């Protein structure tokens, strides 16, 4: 049963403002965070458990209280490429979701939406996603440490290719990042995803990012291109029509 709670009460901070409709665009945050000492991990090393961190707040977006056909308040959409983007709340079998609906973009086009009320450096992101259609690309995933549409991290699951890949987008250029202990593999292959709902999860601690799909850990990446806190949200490529739901952000100090 889908929860209709809009926010989970923070452990040491008050609840964030509720989500409503209608929102102007804004650029990325300049909030600064202190960097931690550099270290190197390998593919067998366990990432620091989030249980050992100090949770600051947890926020859940289920979009049930938002109006279908509109962009939710406190969310801003961006794109790079030669066409457009269309992020709206949509209906999916009686359930409300956040969807990227523009289906006529070329292959070099990136669609991004971020929440303007949350800025984080270390976090756990969890969401359900469903790739609906797309000839050039399908599916999508998370963006984090977003400062503007040209600079952020992204991890995406693609039902067209049945793989999950983590990239950095720096000065507008997307580069896939090597996996800890494995090197440059272009992410990992996964079982056929089809047009079904899947759960994507990401843990971010300093310069180590751990990716899960459907509760299975896939890989870790270590990178220190973007070390400051930034906004979080969703990403799709080209003509991918994708639904996102039950987006939980667990933010840590």
N, C-alpha and C positions, 0 to 999 in steps of 0.2 A: 504494500500500500504506500502510495506516494505521500510524503509529509507535506503539509501546507505551511509549515513554519517558515517565516522569512529569514529570521536570524537566530543563531544560537547565542545565548548570553555569554559575553566574554568572561574569562576567568578572573582577570584583574582590571578589565576596562569595561566601560559601559557599552551597551549595544550600539552599533552603527545606525545611521539614519535609515529609515525604511525606503524601499525602492518604489518609485511612482513613475509616471509617464512624462515624456517631453524633456529634452536635454540638449544644451548647446555643446559643441565640440570644444575640447581643450587639449593642450599639448602636454607632454610628459612631465613627470615630477623631477625636481632637482634635489630631492631630499638626499642627504648624505649619510652613509653608514661606515663605521670603522671596519677596516679590513682585518682579517685574522691571518696569522702566519701561514706562508705557503707550505703545502705538503703534497705528497704524491700518493695515490692509491693504486692498487692493482685490482684485477677482476675478482679476486677472491676475498678482498678486504670488505668487512661489513661497514656500511655507512653508519655514522653515529645515529643511534635510535632517537626519534623525536620525543620519546618518553623521557629522555634525559635532558631535554631542553625545557626552557621556561615558556609555556604557552601564554601569549598575550591576549589573543581573541580568536574566535572562530565565527565565520559568517557563512550562511547558506543562502543561495539563490535558487528557488524552485520555479519562479516566474508565474505561479498560479494567480497572484494578485495583480498581474500586469494585463494591459489591454492588448488583445490580439491585433496584429496589423500595425503596431507602433513600436518604436525604439524605446526601451525602458529608460526612465530617468537615471542619472548618474552613470550612464554608459555612453561612450563616444566611439564612433566608427571611423576607420581610416582605410586607405588602400594605396598601393603603389602599382603602377601599370597604366594601361591605355584605355581602360573602360571604367566601370563603376563598382559599387558594392551596395548591398541591401540587407541590413541586419534588422530583423523584426521579431516580435513575439508571434509564434504560430501555434495552431492547434494540431495535435497529433493523437488521433483516436481519443479525444476528450481530455487530453493532457496538454498543458501549455509548456512550450519550449522556446528557447532562443535559437533563431535560425538565420543562416546566411542563405538568401534566396536568389541572388543574382546568378543567372545560369548561362551567361553569354560572354564570359571573360576569356581572353587568350591565356596561353600557358604560362606566360611570364608575370601573371597578375597575382598579388597577395591581398587578401581581405583580412582586416584586423578589427577587433572590438575590444575595448578595455573598460574596466570599471574605474571611475574617477575618484571614488571615495576610499579606495584601499591602496596603500603603498607599502611594500614589504621587501625585505632582503632575504630572510630565511623563512621557509613556509612549507606546507604540504597542500597541494592542489589535487582535488578529486572531482571528476565529472563523468556523466554518462554522455556518450555521443553516438550518433547514427549517421552514416553516409547514405544519403538518399539518392542522388544522381550525380553525374559528372563524367564527361568523356575524356577531358584532359587530365583531371585529377578528381579524387574523392576524399571524403573524410576531413580530418583536421585535428586540432589539438590546442594546447596551451601556449600563450605567450607570458613571459615574466621578465622582471627587471626592464620593463618597457620604459624608455625615455621619450621616444618619438617613433614615427612610422618607419624610420630608417635604422633604428638601433634597438635590439631586443634579442632574447632567446626564444626559441620555439621548439616544441616537440609535437610531432603529429603522427597519427595512425591513418594509414591509407588503405581502404578496402580494394581499391583498384590494383594496387601492387602487393597487398597483404604484407606490409612491413611497417615498422615504427622507426622513425629517424629523428635525431635531435640536431638542431642547427643553431648557429648564431647568425643574426642579420646585422651586419656592421656596415655603416655608411651605405645601406641599401643593398649590399651584396650578401646573398645567402650562402653559407658554407656548412656542410655537414661536419660534425665533430667526431673524433676518434673515440672508441669505447675503451674504458679502462681495462687493461690486460689483453685487449684484442686488436687495438689499432683501428685504422680507417676501413670500416666494413660497410659503410652506408647503412647504419643501423642494424636491425635484426629482422629476419623474416618471422611471420606469425601465421598460425592457422587461418584458413579462409574466414574473413570477417563478414562478407555479404552485406546485406542491408539490414543488419540487426543492431540492437543497442549493445554497446560495450562500455566498460568502465576504464577510464584512463586515470592514472595517478602519478604524481610527481612529487618527490621530496627534494628540497633545496636547502643545503647547509653549507654556507661559505661558498667554496668553488666546486662542490661535489653535487651532482644531480643524479638521482636514481629514478628510473622509469619502470612503471608497472602497467600491465594490461590484464584486465579481468583477474585481479588479485595475484598475478604471477610477476615476479621481478624479472625484467628483461635485460637491463644493462645499467651501468653507471658511466657517467662522463665527468671529467674534471676540466674546468676551463675558468680562466679569470679575466676574460675580456671585459665583462660588465660586473663590477663589484659593488655598486651602489644600489640602494633600494629603488624599486620602480613599480609601475602599475602591472596588473595582471588581467588576463582576459583570454580570448579565443582567436583562432587563426584558421583560415582555409586558403586554398590556392586555386587559381584559375576559375573554372566553372563549377566547382564542387558546391552542391547544395547539401548542407549539413545541419543536423539538429543537435543542440546541446541542452543538458538539463542537470538539475541537482548539483550545482557547482558549489563546492565547499572549499573555503580558503581558511586554513589553519595557520595563523601568523605567529611567529616566534620572535623573541627578543634576540 
